[in-house]
Amino acid sequence: MDNNLYALETLVAIRLTEARAEARRLDLMALAHPPKGAPVRRRLGMALIALGEWLRDTGAAVPARSVVQ
């Protein structure tokens, strides 16, 4: 058996990309459709995590100190 490392690395990279895409799809489905009867605290936590990721990914300008009234 020929050990072609380039081909092996390419196959692994493709599989990792597919696995990451599937994991992301499942995460989005879980966020969109939380299980019925999920505690409010858990749903709020998931929403805050999603908001934080969105703010981080979009590079949104968020003031360092904000005043909540």
Phi, psi and omega in degrees: 000131181277131179265087179267099185294325180298314180295319179297316178297322179295315179297319179295318179297320179295315180297319179296319179298316178295319180294319179295319179297318179294318179297318179296319179298317179293322177297316180295321178295321179294324178289322183286328184229077179294151180299143180297140180082008178295138180301146181300322181298320180292316179296321178295318178298316178297321179294320179293322177296315179298320178296316179299318178294320179296315179296321180292317184288325183275349182068032182297142179279110179244128180298146181298320179232123177240145181260124179256126181245000000 
